[in-house]
Amino acid sequence: VVQPDGGAAGGRKGRQGFAVVGLPAAGRRGRRRGGAVAASPPTEEAAKLTEPLTKEDLVAYLASGCKPKENWRIGTEHEKFGFDVETLRPITYDQISAILNGLSERFEWDKIMEENHVIGLKQGKQNISLEPGGQFELSGAPLETLHQTCAEVNSHLYQVKAVGEELGVGFLGMGFQPKWALTDIPIMPKGRYEIMRNYMPKVGTLGLDMMFRTCTVQVNLDFSSEQDMIRKFRASLALQPIATAIFANSPFKEGKPNGFLSLRRCLLHSFQNLMCCSVVWSC
């Protein structure tokens, strides 16, 4: 996905509906552990007062992301399935909450709250968030090199495994949930996911599978101009079949071979009306 600010989700500034509540800067002396970030959707009144977006608004937003080459960065998003090591079942929200609280306490992440639920973590320009079915996602910081990205992901996996092992939780990096049916997947307590769950069946036959039973790794790139963005987008589209073939890892569905090396890629085809502007790098 080519983001106008070049960062992964965790590196975006000023996202609508997110407000930092009195948090000291990361790494500052005396930093309290287990801070909180409020994640609240815009109020109904605010939504009514908002003017409709125009084409010019969208063009201006993309153009605002243009940067000189020396300021280009790479942002990655890394998702994985959590499972109970004894039963192999998908982990529940209670288990996920315990992991998030453990990461916050041990590794000094600030909690992101929605009502009374912890739904993610924030540390500097990194975020840990939950996909609709509890998929665990690292939204990395904007970084200069692939080596830094590699170190960031390895650090994240170390932290997640350290906390998860104590709670009897393991993690699996695959493109599609290999064992469990859609009805077995827990729903995360995030308001927008309820809206999405009701909407997805209206735009395709497999939208709910995309929400609840898939994982991916994505890259976010900076650009210097509209022409540069177009070149990178076209190059990404051309490389996508190669990336799909190299990293295809979703051959199972509900405990059986599904007939594809990359079922996730097939799901994207059925989902193309919504996903036509996305570049997905793993399946």
PASEBA-1860 file (N, C-alpha, C; in nm, 3 decimals):
! residues 283
1> VVQPDGGA> 0.085/-0.117/0.000/0.000/0.000/0.000/0.089/0.123/0.000 ~ 0.071/0.213/-0.093/0.150/0.335/-0.096/0.079/0.441/-0.015 ~ 0.136/0.476/0.099/0.074/0.573/0.188/0.130/0.712/0.161 ~ 0.047/0.817/0.165/0.096/0.951/0.136/0.200/1.001/0.235 ~ 0.200/0.948/0.358/0.299/0.995/0.453/0.416/0.899/0.464 ~ 0.412/0.791/0.385/0.525/0.700/0.379/0.540/0.608/0.496 ~ 0.462/0.623/0.601/0.478/0.538/0.718/0.375/0.429/0.722 ~ 0.405/0.325/0.801/0.304/0.225/0.828/0.199/0.286/0.918
9> AGGRKGRQ> 0.096/0.207/0.946/-0.016/0.262/1.023/0.031/0.322/1.154 ~ 0.132/0.259/1.215/0.179/0.309/1.343/0.250/0.442/1.332 ~ 0.294/0.481/1.211/0.367/0.604/1.197/0.285/0.721/1.150 ~ 0.156/0.702/1.128/0.073/0.810/1.079/0.044/0.908/1.191 ~ 0.048/1.034/1.158/0.023/1.136/1.259/-0.116/1.193/1.241 ~ -0.178/1.224/1.354/-0.305/1.294/1.348/-0.417/1.213/1.290 ~ -0.421/1.082/1.312/-0.531/1.003/1.259/-0.661/1.043/1.326 ~ -0.765/1.057/1.247/-0.893/1.103/1.300/-0.945/1.006/1.405
17> GFAVVGLP> -0.990/1.061/1.517/-1.049/0.979/1.620/-0.951/0.928/1.724 ~ -0.822/0.959/1.709/-0.723/0.913/1.807/-0.667/1.033/1.881 ~ -0.670/1.027/2.012/-0.617/1.137/2.092/-0.523/1.081/2.197 ~ -0.402/1.135/2.204/-0.307/1.093/2.306/-0.340/1.164/2.436 ~ -0.348/1.088/2.543/-0.389/1.145/2.672/-0.269/1.157/2.763 ~ -0.210/1.274/2.770/-0.106/1.305/2.868/0.007/1.205/2.877 ~ 0.065/1.166/2.763/0.170/1.065/2.767/0.307/1.130/2.760 ~ 0.401/1.089/2.846/0.538/1.136/2.833/0.599/1.079/2.707
25> AAGRRGRR> 0.701/1.144/2.653/0.767/1.094/2.534/0.837/0.963/2.564 ~ 0.837/0.872/2.463/0.901/0.743/2.481/1.049/0.762/2.509 ~ 1.099/0.687/2.605/1.241/0.692/2.635/1.279/0.803/2.731 ~ 1.187/0.892/2.766/1.219/1.002/2.857/1.233/0.947/2.999 ~ 1.324/1.004/3.074/1.343/0.959/3.212/1.215/0.982/3.292 ~ 1.187/0.885/3.378/1.067/0.896/3.459/0.941/0.860/3.386 ~ 0.955/0.800/3.268/0.838/0.764/3.189/0.757/0.660/3.264 ~ 0.629/0.688/3.283/0.547/0.592/3.355/0.512/0.476/3.264
33> RGGAVAAS> 0.495/0.360/3.322/0.464/0.241/3.245/0.313/0.226/3.234 ~ 0.270/0.170/3.120/0.128/0.141/3.105/0.043/0.264/3.086 ~ 0.089/0.360/3.005/0.008/0.477/2.975/-0.114/0.438/2.894 ~ -0.199/0.535/2.862/-0.322/0.506/2.789/-0.342/0.604/2.677 ~ -0.392/0.554/2.566/-0.429/0.636/2.451/-0.575/0.609/2.422 ~ -0.655/0.714/2.411/-0.798/0.697/2.385/-0.822/0.682/2.236 ~ -0.899/0.582/2.198/-0.935/0.562/2.057/-1.086/0.571/2.046 ~ -1.135/0.688/2.012/-1.279/0.709/2.006/-1.318/0.759/1.868
41> PPTEEAAK> -1.424/0.704/1.810/-1.469/0.752/1.679/-1.526/0.892/1.690 ~ -1.530/0.967/1.578/-1.590/1.100/1.582/-1.735/1.092/1.628 ~ -1.781/1.193/1.698/-1.918/1.193/1.745/-2.014/1.211/1.629 ~ -2.139/1.173/1.651/-2.240/1.187/1.546/-2.256/1.333/1.506 ~ -2.250/1.423/1.605/-2.264/1.565/1.577/-2.150/1.615/1.489 ~ -2.028/1.569/1.521/-1.913/1.612/1.441/-1.925/1.560/1.298 ~ -1.976/1.438/1.284/-1.991/1.381/1.150/-2.090/1.462/1.067 ~ -2.196/1.511/1.130/-2.296/1.588/1.058/-2.241/1.721/1.012
49> LTEPLTKE> -2.146/1.777/1.089/-2.092/1.908/1.056/-1.980/1.902/0.953 ~ -1.932/1.782/0.922/-1.823/1.768/0.828/-1.871/1.783/0.685 ~ -1.801/1.868/0.608/-1.837/1.886/0.468/-1.799/1.761/0.389 ~ -1.877/1.726/0.286/-1.843/1.609/0.204/-1.707/1.626/0.138 ~ -1.633/1.517/0.128/-1.505/1.521/0.061/-1.524/1.542/-0.088 ~ -1.433/1.616/-0.148/-1.434/1.638/-0.292/-1.311/1.573/-0.354 ~ -1.310/1.565/-0.485/-1.193/1.514/-0.556/-1.071/1.599/-0.524 ~ -1.090/1.730/-0.515/-0.978/1.819/-0.484/-0.920/1.790/-0.346
57> DLVAYLAS> -1.007/1.755/-0.250/-0.958/1.719/-0.117/-0.867/1.597/-0.123 ~ -0.909/1.497/-0.199/-0.831/1.374/-0.208/-0.698/1.398/-0.280 ~ -0.703/1.476/-0.388/-0.580/1.507/-0.461/-0.483/1.584/-0.372 ~ -0.535/1.682/-0.298/-0.450/1.762/-0.210/-0.388/1.676/-0.100 ~ -0.465/1.580/-0.049/-0.413/1.492/0.057/-0.297/1.409/0.005 ~ -0.312/1.351/-0.113/-0.204/1.272/-0.170/-0.083/1.360/-0.202 ~ -0.108/1.478/-0.257/0.002/1.568/-0.293/0.079/1.614/-0.170 ~ 0.012/1.623/-0.056/0.079/1.668/0.066/0.184/1.567/0.114
65> GCKPKENW> 0.178/1.445/0.061/0.275/1.344/0.101/0.403/1.345/0.021 ~ 0.413/1.428/-0.081/0.534/1.433/-0.163/0.653/1.479/-0.078 ~ 0.766/1.407/-0.091/0.884/1.438/-0.012/1.009/1.427/-0.099 ~ 1.113/1.503/-0.068/1.240/1.484/-0.138/1.299/1.347/-0.104 ~ 1.381/1.295/-0.194/1.431/1.159/-0.180/1.503/1.135/-0.049 ~ 1.574/1.235/0.001/1.649/1.215/0.125/1.558/1.193/0.246 ~ 1.429/1.224/0.231/1.334/1.202/0.341/1.247/1.078/0.322 ~ 1.273/0.999/0.219/1.193/0.879/0.196/1.216/0.778/0.308
73> RIGTEHEK> 1.110/0.708/0.343/1.117/0.604/0.445/1.037/0.481/0.400 ~ 1.058/0.371/0.471/0.986/0.246/0.449/0.904/0.215/0.574 ~ 0.779/0.180/0.556/0.697/0.137/0.669/0.638/0.000/0.640 ~ 0.644/-0.091/0.734/0.589/-0.226/0.712/0.481/-0.257/0.815 ~ 0.390/-0.343/0.774/0.282/-0.392/0.861/0.288/-0.545/0.860 ~ 0.294/-0.603/0.978/0.318/-0.747/0.993/0.206/-0.808/1.076 ~ 0.130/-0.901/1.016/0.017/-0.964/1.084/0.042/-1.113/1.108 ~ -0.018/-1.166/1.214/-0.007/-1.310/1.243/-0.127/-1.356/1.324
81> FGFDVETL> -0.153/-1.487/1.316/-0.262/-1.548/1.392/-0.211/-1.592/1.529 ~ -0.289/-1.565/1.633/-0.260/-1.619/1.764/-0.343/-1.744/1.788 ~ -0.286/-1.841/1.860/-0.361/-1.964/1.889/-0.324/-2.017/2.027 ~ -0.417/-2.087/2.088/-0.395/-2.152/2.216/-0.313/-2.278/2.191 ~ -0.197/-2.291/2.257/-0.107/-2.401/2.225/-0.163/-2.536/2.268 ~ -0.257/-2.540/2.361/-0.315/-2.667/2.404/-0.428/-2.713/2.313 ~ -0.515/-2.622/2.275/-0.632/-2.659/2.195/-0.616/-2.626/2.047 ~ -0.518/-2.542/2.014/-0.495/-2.490/1.879/-0.607/-2.396/1.832
89> RPITYDQI> -0.701/-2.364/1.919/-0.810/-2.275/1.881/-0.760/-2.130/1.874 ~ -0.828/-2.046/1.794/-0.793/-1.903/1.792/-0.806/-1.844/1.932 ~ -0.716/-1.753/1.965/-0.720/-1.695/2.099/-0.838/-1.599/2.111 ~ -0.893/-1.594/2.231/-1.007/-1.508/2.261/-0.960/-1.366/2.291 ~ -1.056/-1.274/2.300/-1.018/-1.138/2.335/-0.954/-1.133/2.473 ~ -1.003/-1.214/2.568/-0.943/-1.213/2.702/-0.795/-1.251/2.696 ~ -0.761/-1.349/2.613/-0.620/-1.387/2.598/-0.540/-1.275/2.531 ~ -0.600/-1.213/2.431/-0.534/-1.103/2.362/-0.512/-0.986/2.458
97> SAILNGLS> -0.613/-0.957/2.538/-0.601/-0.849/2.636/-0.486/-0.876/2.733 ~ -0.472/-1.002/2.775/-0.363/-1.038/2.865/-0.227/-1.016/2.798 ~ -0.217/-1.048/2.669/-0.092/-1.027/2.596/-0.062/-0.878/2.586 ~ -0.162/-0.798/2.550/-0.141/-0.654/2.538/-0.100/-0.593/2.671 ~ -0.165/-0.634/2.778/-0.128/-0.583/2.910/0.013/-0.627/2.949 ~ 0.049/-0.750/2.913/0.183/-0.798/2.942/0.290/-0.722/2.866 ~ 0.264/-0.694/2.739/0.359/-0.615/2.659/0.372/-0.474/2.714 ~ 0.259/-0.416/2.755/0.262/-0.281/2.810/0.345/-0.275/2.937
105> ERFEWDKI> 0.327/-0.373/3.024/0.398/-0.373/3.151/0.546/-0.403/3.135 ~ 0.578/-0.504/3.055/0.717/-0.550/3.046/0.802/-0.465/2.952 ~ 0.742/-0.419/2.842/0.822/-0.351/2.739/0.781/-0.205/2.720 ~ 0.702/-0.151/2.812/0.671/-0.008/2.817/0.600/0.044/2.692 ~ 0.498/-0.028/2.650/0.408/0.021/2.546/0.291/0.093/2.614 ~ 0.240/0.197/2.550/0.121/0.266/2.598/-0.003/0.199/2.542 ~ -0.104/0.182/2.624/-0.226/0.114/2.583/-0.316/0.208/2.502 ~ -0.382/0.152/2.402/-0.486/0.222/2.327/-0.619/0.164/2.372
113> MEENHVIG> -0.707/0.249/2.423/-0.832/0.203/2.482/-0.952/0.246/2.397 ~ -1.051/0.159/2.390/-1.182/0.195/2.335/-1.285/0.154/2.438 ~ -1.351/0.254/2.495/-1.436/0.233/2.612/-1.350/0.169/2.722 ~ -1.385/0.049/2.768/-1.306/-0.013/2.874/-1.215/-0.124/2.823 ~ -1.199/-0.133/2.691/-1.120/-0.241/2.632/-0.986/-0.189/2.582 ~ -0.880/-0.264/2.610/-0.752/-0.235/2.548/-0.754/-0.299/2.409 ~ -0.736/-0.218/2.305/-0.748/-0.267/2.168/-0.617/-0.252/2.090 ~ -0.512/-0.204/2.156/-0.386/-0.189/2.088/-0.283/-0.126/2.179
121> LKQGKQNI> -0.163/-0.105/2.123/-0.052/-0.047/2.196/0.020/0.054/2.106 ~ 0.089/0.147/2.170/0.164/0.248/2.095/0.296/0.272/2.165 ~ 0.403/0.281/2.085/0.535/0.313/2.139/0.610/0.391/2.032 ~ 0.632/0.519/2.057/0.694/0.602/1.955/0.607/0.605/1.831 ~ 0.664/0.568/1.717/0.589/0.565/1.591/0.546/0.424/1.552 ~ 0.553/0.332/1.647/0.504/0.196/1.623/0.369/0.177/1.692 ~ 0.284/0.098/1.629/0.157/0.058/1.689/0.144/-0.094/1.684 ~ 0.079/-0.150/1.784/0.031/-0.287/1.778/-0.121/-0.278/1.779
129> SLEPGGQF> -0.184/-0.339/1.680/-0.329/-0.328/1.669/-0.389/-0.466/1.644 ~ -0.522/-0.472/1.650/-0.594/-0.597/1.630/-0.678/-0.588/1.504 ~ -0.668/-0.690/1.420/-0.758/-0.703/1.307/-0.891/-0.760/1.357 ~ -0.994/-0.764/1.273/-1.129/-0.801/1.321/-1.136/-0.935/1.393 ~ -1.060/-1.036/1.346/-1.064/-1.167/1.408/-0.955/-1.190/1.510 ~ -0.894/-1.082/1.558/-0.789/-1.096/1.658/-0.650/-1.115/1.601 ~ -0.635/-1.102/1.468/-0.501/-1.109/1.411/-0.416/-0.998/1.473 ~ -0.295/-1.034/1.512/-0.205/-0.943/1.583/-0.120/-0.870/1.480
137> ELSGAPLE> -0.122/-0.737/1.480/-0.052/-0.661/1.377/0.046/-0.561/1.438 ~ 0.169/-0.564/1.387/0.265/-0.457/1.414/0.260/-0.359/1.298 ~ 0.228/-0.234/1.327/0.238/-0.126/1.229/0.367/-0.052/1.259 ~ 0.467/-0.076/1.177/0.601/-0.029/1.208/0.621/0.119/1.187 ~ 0.731/0.169/1.242/0.768/0.309/1.225/0.826/0.332/1.086 ~ 0.822/0.456/1.036/0.890/0.488/0.911/1.041/0.476/0.930 ~ 1.106/0.388/0.854/1.248/0.358/0.872/1.324/0.379/0.741 ~ 1.456/0.391/0.753/1.538/0.426/0.637/1.581/0.306/0.554
145> TLHQTCAE> 1.600/0.190/0.617/1.655/0.076/0.545/1.580/-0.053/0.578 ~ 1.597/-0.153/0.491/1.540/-0.285/0.516/1.603/-0.349/0.640 ~ 1.729/-0.318/0.667/1.795/-0.373/0.786/1.726/-0.324/0.913 ~ 1.686/-0.197/0.915/1.614/-0.145/1.030/1.476/-0.210/1.043 ~ 1.411/-0.231/0.929/1.281/-0.299/0.930/1.294/-0.440/0.984 ~ 1.399/-0.511/0.942/1.423/-0.647/0.990/1.443/-0.648/1.141 ~ 1.523/-0.555/1.191/1.548/-0.547/1.335/1.419/-0.516/1.410 ~ 1.337/-0.428/1.354/1.211/-0.390/1.419/1.118/-0.510/1.431
153> VNSHLYQV> 1.103/-0.586/1.322/1.014/-0.702/1.325/1.067/-0.809/1.421 ~ 1.199/-0.833/1.419/1.255/-0.934/1.508/1.237/-0.895/1.654 ~ 1.253/-0.767/1.685/1.230/-0.721/1.822/1.085/-0.742/1.863 ~ 0.994/-0.710/1.772/0.851/-0.729/1.799/0.819/-0.876/1.824 ~ 0.870/-0.964/1.739/0.842/-1.107/1.755/0.900/-1.161/1.886 ~ 1.017/-1.112/1.924/1.076/-1.153/2.052/0.983/-1.115/2.167 ~ 0.934/-0.992/2.166/0.848/-0.945/2.274/0.718/-1.024/2.279 ~ 0.656/-1.043/2.163/0.528/-1.114/2.157/0.544/-1.259/2.203
161> KAVGEELG> 0.651/-1.325/2.159/0.673/-1.464/2.199/0.703/-1.474/2.348 ~ 0.779/-1.380/2.401/0.814/-1.384/2.544/0.690/-1.377/2.631 ~ 0.597/-1.288/2.596/0.474/-1.275/2.674/0.378/-1.390/2.642 ~ 0.367/-1.425/2.514/0.274/-1.529/2.473/0.304/-1.665/2.533 ~ 0.432/-1.701/2.540/0.469/-1.833/2.594/0.423/-1.849/2.738 ~ 0.430/-1.743/2.816/0.388/-1.751/2.956/0.237/-1.769/2.969 ~ 0.164/-1.730/2.865/0.018/-1.739/2.867/-0.034/-1.858/2.787 ~ 0.057/-1.941/2.736/0.014/-2.056/2.658/-0.037/-2.020/2.520
169> VGFLGMGF> 0.019/-1.914/2.462/-0.024/-1.865/2.331/0.092/-1.871/2.233 ~ 0.064/-1.922/2.114/0.162/-1.922/2.006/0.112/-1.837/1.891 ~ 0.201/-1.812/1.794/0.165/-1.728/1.679/0.207/-1.796/1.550 ~ 0.125/-1.777/1.447/0.143/-1.844/1.319/0.136/-1.741/1.207 ~ 0.239/-1.739/1.121/0.241/-1.648/1.009/0.197/-1.718/0.881 ~ 0.068/-1.712/0.850/0.014/-1.770/0.727/-0.085/-1.672/0.666 ~ -0.112/-1.689/0.537/-0.202/-1.598/0.469/-0.348/-1.621/0.500 ~ -0.383/-1.746/0.537/-0.523/-1.778/0.565/-0.529/-1.872/0.684
177> QPKWALTD> -0.629/-1.854/0.770/-0.648/-1.940/0.886/-0.659/-2.086/0.839 ~ -0.565/-2.173/0.877/-0.560/-2.307/0.817/-0.656/-2.409/0.876 ~ -0.713/-2.384/0.993/-0.785/-2.491/1.061/-0.931/-2.459/1.093 ~ -0.961/-2.338/1.135/-1.090/-2.311/1.196/-1.186/-2.240/1.102 ~ -1.316/-2.270/1.122/-1.422/-2.210/1.040/-1.448/-2.066/1.082 ~ -1.519/-1.994/0.997/-1.550/-1.854/1.026/-1.625/-1.840/1.157 ~ -1.712/-1.935/1.187/-1.791/-1.927/1.311/-1.707/-1.951/1.436 ~ -1.585/-2.001/1.419/-1.496/-2.025/1.534/-1.411/-1.904/1.569
185> IPIMPKGR> -1.413/-1.803/1.485/-1.323/-1.688/1.503/-1.390/-1.586/1.594 ~ -1.322/-1.543/1.701/-1.380/-1.441/1.790/-1.382/-1.305/1.722 ~ -1.472/-1.220/1.766/-1.484/-1.085/1.713/-1.426/-0.987/1.814 ~ -1.340/-0.899/1.768/-1.277/-0.804/1.858/-1.373/-0.690/1.893 ~ -1.363/-0.636/2.015/-1.456/-0.532/2.061/-1.418/-0.393/2.011 ~ -1.418/-0.376/1.879/-1.392/-0.246/1.819/-1.515/-0.206/1.739 ~ -1.565/-0.086/1.763/-1.691/-0.044/1.705/-1.694/-0.051/1.553 ~ -1.585/-0.012/1.488/-1.588/-0.008/1.341/-1.592/-0.147/1.280
193> YEIMRNYM> -1.546/-0.248/1.355/-1.550/-0.384/1.300/-1.693/-0.437/1.293 ~ -1.779/-0.392/1.383/-1.919/-0.431/1.375/-1.983/-0.372/1.249 ~ -1.947/-0.248/1.217/-1.997/-0.186/1.095/-1.947/-0.262/0.973 ~ -1.818/-0.297/0.973/-1.760/-0.369/0.860/-1.823/-0.507/0.844 ~ -1.850/-0.574/0.957/-1.908/-0.709/0.949/-2.045/-0.706/0.883 ~ -2.121/-0.601/0.906/-2.253/-0.589/0.844/-2.244/-0.546/0.698 ~ -2.136/-0.474/0.664/-2.124/-0.420/0.528/-2.062/-0.519/0.430 ~ -1.962/-0.594/0.473/-1.884/-0.677/0.382/-1.967/-0.775/0.299
201> PKVGTLGL> -2.067/-0.842/0.354/-2.145/-0.935/0.270/-2.216/-0.868/0.153 ~ -2.230/-0.735/0.158/-2.299/-0.663/0.051/-2.210/-0.639/-0.070 ~ -2.078/-0.656/-0.056/-1.986/-0.620/-0.165/-1.906/-0.739/-0.215 ~ -1.939/-0.858/-0.173/-1.866/-0.975/-0.220/-1.902/-1.096/-0.137 ~ -1.870/-1.211/-0.189/-1.909/-1.334/-0.121/-1.812/-1.374/-0.011 ~ -1.691/-1.320/-0.013/-1.589/-1.366/0.081/-1.531/-1.253/0.165 ~ -1.603/-1.142/0.176/-1.553/-1.028/0.252/-1.527/-1.060/0.398 ~ -1.614/-1.141/0.459/-1.595/-1.176/0.600/-1.472/-1.264/0.618
209> DMMFRTCT> -1.443/-1.350/0.521/-1.320/-1.428/0.528/-1.198/-1.337/0.525 ~ -1.202/-1.234/0.440/-1.091/-1.139/0.435/-1.072/-1.071/0.570 ~ -1.182/-1.039/0.636/-1.174/-0.970/0.764/-1.119/-1.060/0.875 ~ -1.174/-1.180/0.884/-1.153/-1.262/1.003/-1.051/-1.374/0.986 ~ -1.020/-1.412/0.862/-0.937/-1.533/0.847/-0.814/-1.512/0.760 ~ -0.770/-1.389/0.739/-0.649/-1.367/0.659/-0.548/-1.282/0.734 ~ -0.422/-1.299/0.697/-0.312/-1.215/0.745/-0.225/-1.176/0.626 ~ -0.145/-1.073/0.645/-0.059/-1.028/0.537/0.062/-0.953/0.593
217> VQVNLDFS> 0.156/-0.924/0.504/0.264/-0.829/0.530/0.255/-0.724/0.421 ~ 0.258/-0.597/0.459/0.244/-0.489/0.362/0.361/-0.391/0.375 ~ 0.388/-0.323/0.265/0.494/-0.222/0.266/0.434/-0.087/0.227 ~ 0.480/0.018/0.292/0.436/0.155/0.265/0.556/0.236/0.219 ~ 0.542/0.305/0.107/0.655/0.373/0.045/0.627/0.522/0.028 ~ 0.731/0.602/0.038/0.722/0.745/0.009/0.737/0.770/-0.141 ~ 0.706/0.893/-0.182/0.720/0.933/-0.322/0.748/1.082/-0.327 ~ 0.807/1.125/-0.439/0.846/1.266/-0.452/0.746/1.347/-0.533
225> SEQDMIRK> 0.665/1.280/-0.615/0.573/1.350/-0.704/0.465/1.253/-0.750 ~ 0.367/1.306/-0.820/0.263/1.219/-0.875/0.323/1.118/-0.972 ~ 0.416/1.163/-1.055/0.478/1.073/-1.152/0.557/0.963/-1.081 ~ 0.628/0.999/-0.975/0.704/0.901/-0.898/0.610/0.800/-0.833 ~ 0.499/0.847/-0.779/0.401/0.757/-0.718/0.344/0.660/-0.822 ~ 0.314/0.711/-0.942/0.260/0.625/-1.048/0.360/0.517/-1.086 ~ 0.487/0.555/-1.100/0.590/0.457/-1.136/0.601/0.347/-1.030 ~ 0.600/0.387/-0.905/0.613/0.289/-0.797/0.489/0.201/-0.788
233> FRASLALQ> 0.373/0.260/-0.809/0.250/0.182/-0.804/0.246/0.079/-0.916 ~ 0.284/0.121/-1.037/0.285/0.029/-1.150/0.389/-0.081/-1.131 ~ 0.507/-0.044/-1.079/0.609/-0.145/-1.052/0.560/-0.245/-0.948 ~ 0.490/-0.195/-0.846/0.437/-0.283/-0.742/0.336/-0.381/-0.800 ~ 0.248/-0.332/-0.888/0.149/-0.420/-0.950/0.218/-0.526/-1.036 ~ 0.324/-0.486/-1.107/0.395/-0.582/-1.192/0.466/-0.689/-1.109 ~ 0.515/-0.650/-0.992/0.588/-0.744/-0.906/0.495/-0.833/-0.824 ~ 0.369/-0.794/-0.811/0.280/-0.865/-0.721/0.265/-1.013/-0.754
241> PIATAIFA> 0.247/-1.054/-0.881/0.237/-1.198/-0.908/0.362/-1.275/-0.867 ~ 0.479/-1.211/-0.881/0.604/-1.277/-0.840/0.607/-1.293/-0.688 ~ 0.570/-1.185/-0.618/0.567/-1.191/-0.471/0.467/-1.296/-0.424 ~ 0.352/-1.302/-0.491/0.251/-1.402/-0.455/0.306/-1.543/-0.470 ~ 0.376/-1.567/-0.581/0.431/-1.700/-0.606/0.541/-1.736/-0.506 ~ 0.627/-1.640/-0.475/0.739/-1.668/-0.384/0.690/-1.694/-0.242 ~ 0.593/-1.614/-0.198/0.553/-1.619/-0.057/0.417/-1.687/-0.035 ~ 0.365/-1.754/-0.136/0.235/-1.821/-0.121/0.238/-1.917/-0.003
249> NSPFKEGK> 0.148/-1.898/0.092/0.148/-1.986/0.210/0.008/-1.996/0.271 ~ -0.092/-2.012/0.184/-0.228/-2.033/0.236/-0.295/-2.148/0.162 ~ -0.237/-2.271/0.174/-0.291/-2.385/0.100/-0.397/-2.464/0.176 ~ -0.429/-2.424/0.301/-0.523/-2.501/0.382/-0.644/-2.417/0.421 ~ -0.756/-2.486/0.435/-0.879/-2.423/0.483/-0.956/-2.525/0.566 ~ -0.984/-2.490/0.690/-1.059/-2.576/0.782/-1.001/-2.716/0.790 ~ -0.866/-2.720/0.797/-0.796/-2.845/0.821/-0.769/-2.930/0.700 ~ -0.801/-2.881/0.579/-0.782/-2.961/0.459/-0.717/-2.876/0.349
257> PNGFLSLR> -0.646/-2.941/0.254/-0.596/-2.865/0.138/-0.712/-2.799/0.064 ~ -0.694/-2.675/0.024/-0.803/-2.602/-0.040/-0.792/-2.596/-0.192 ~ -0.687/-2.657/-0.247/-0.671/-2.659/-0.392/-0.588/-2.545/-0.447 ~ -0.544/-2.453/-0.362/-0.464/-2.340/-0.405/-0.337/-2.332/-0.321 ~ -0.231/-2.279/-0.380/-0.114/-2.246/-0.300/-0.136/-2.116/-0.224 ~ -0.219/-2.030/-0.281/-0.249/-1.902/-0.218/-0.399/-1.876/-0.224 ~ -0.471/-1.930/-0.128/-0.614/-1.903/-0.120/-0.639/-1.754/-0.096 ~ -0.550/-1.691/-0.023/-0.568/-1.549/0.006/-0.575/-1.467/-0.122
265> RCLLHSFQ> -0.491/-1.500/-0.218/-0.493/-1.427/-0.344/-0.627/-1.445/-0.415 ~ -0.682/-1.564/-0.408/-0.812/-1.588/-0.471/-0.921/-1.507/-0.402 ~ -0.911/-1.494/-0.270/-1.008/-1.411/-0.198/-1.001/-1.266/-0.244 ~ -0.880/-1.219/-0.270/-0.865/-1.081/-0.314/-0.935/-1.057/-0.447 ~ -0.934/-1.157/-0.535/-1.002/-1.141/-0.663/-1.152/-1.118/-0.643 ~ -1.211/-1.189/-0.547/-1.354/-1.171/-0.522/-1.382/-1.040/-0.452 ~ -1.276/-0.980/-0.401/-1.286/-0.859/-0.320/-1.237/-0.736/-0.395 ~ -1.218/-0.749/-0.526/-1.144/-0.648/-0.601/-1.212/-0.512/-0.606
273> NLMCCSVV> -1.343/-0.506/-0.594/-1.409/-0.376/-0.598/-1.366/-0.287/-0.482 ~ -1.335/-0.350/-0.366/-1.290/-0.272/-0.252/-1.139/-0.259/-0.247 ~ -1.068/-0.358/-0.300/-0.924/-0.364/-0.282/-0.847/-0.317/-0.405 ~ -0.913/-0.251/-0.500/-0.847/-0.221/-0.626/-0.730/-0.125/-0.611 ~ -0.722/-0.052/-0.501/-0.612/0.043/-0.482/-0.506/-0.008/-0.386 ~ -0.512/-0.136/-0.349/-0.416/-0.190/-0.254/-0.313/-0.277/-0.324 ~ -0.192/-0.274/-0.275/-0.087/-0.363/-0.322/-0.050/-0.453/-0.206 ~ -0.088/-0.579/-0.213/-0.065/-0.673/-0.104/0.054/-0.759/-0.140
281> WSC> 0.148/-0.770/-0.047/0.277/-0.830/-0.078/0.291/-0.974/-0.034 ~ 0.199/-1.028/0.041/0.212/-1.168/0.077/0.076/-1.234/0.076 ~ 0.076/-1.365/0.062/-0.050/-1.437/0.052/-0.046/-1.561/0.140
END
